[in-house]
Amino acid sequence: MSAEESLPTSDPAPPSHPFVTADDHTSLLNVVGWFSVVVIVMTVLTRLGTRWAKSRTVGLDDGAIITSTIFAIAQTVAVSMGVNNGLGRSAGNETDAQLIAQQKSIYAFTIFFILGQFFAKLSIISFVIALTPFRSHQAMSRGLIAMTCIWMLASVFGFAFQCDLPDTWKFVRHKCADRVAFYTFVESYNIVLDTALSLLPSVIIFGLQIDAQRKVITIIFFMSRLLVVAASLAQFGVIYSRKKDPFLSWTFALLIMIIQTLSIVTACGPYLKPFLDSVNSGLMGNDDIRRRQGGTGFFMGGRKDLAKSCQQDEESELRTFTQHQISGESQTFHTVQVSSVPSRDGEEWEAGSQSSRAHIIRQTTTYRVSSETCE
């Protein structure tokens, strides 16, 4: 027996299964989806921790971003359920039961996507309302809230009842509305909202007299939301480039998760520590005042509530100082009363805000001093 014949022969190695193939993108969807969840959760926890360390408060905007995170997680769970039933593989090889499961998955994660986007937008709009004392800016912000609510209601209703009852989730070989046209409307509206949420805060920051470097950093945080717009435009390219149903494609599900992740992460950007440090010179003063009144809210009383707060501060600033001067056997009492003077013609904003009508960060307080000597 030769030496070669005595050597044991090993079985050939099994062929490796590539991460992604031309016909199978299920692994990609699962990895991207759950990695996005980790990024979202870590970003939101960082935001909440930074906010708590700075102000020891949690506002309604924090509740909105937490709700958005919950819907993002539910969206990823729905995508994973579709992946387990063949979503991400080439169409035509799935069973009837798998096709039904895929349609239910797409139905669910599309609605979760809209709700997650909605609460992320509310979070950043509420921050903008707290950022500026000017009524015109607050009116525009509340207008954005109204537009966002209309977008959410129309989108959820449209996707929930896209096809005939009772199987509204069934869009394959079933009578439905023009789903591509409706999604085009929804995403176009979404692009307009995200563009406004990038530009409005940037305009407010640009008008303030703060250090140029800090101004640029702050504007970059808000303009980063244009990444959401870019991802939404890419979604249009996917939808209109496919001859088959685009909603059954793996690229549609992938971009849905990317858009959701970018939306939540960019909504958390202004709360992260580098941003707070960059505006520590006084930009956040108005927000701190509002938080002391009960947290950042969506529909705050604005000028009226702040005037009430200033009035309470004026009452608390009333002080009486007594000086005793002893000369020989006589004793002189000198009393000085100091109180702050309430401002007129709407100037209470100047006492409560660090941003003046000239957009100069300053704070002015006027005192009335009365003196009385008793011997």
Secondary structure, DSSP 8 states (H G I E B T S, - for coil): --HHHHS-----------S-BTTB-HHHHHHHHHHHHHHHHHHHHHHHHHHHHHHS---HHHHHHHHHHHHHHHHHHHHHHHHTTTTTB-TTSS-HHHHHHHHHHHHHHHHHHHHHHHHHHHHHHHHHHHH---HHHHHHHHHHHHHHHHHHHHHHHHHHTSB-SS-TT--TTS-B--HHHHHHHHHHHHHHHHHHHHHHHHHHHHTS---HHHHHHHHHHHHTTHHHHHHHHHHHHHHHH-SS-GGGSHHHHHHHHHHHHHHHHHHHGGGSHHHHHHTTTTTTHHHHHHHHTTS--SS--THHHHHHHHHHHHHHT-EEEEEEEEETTEEEEEEEEEEE----TTTHHHHH-S--TTS-------EEEEEEEE-
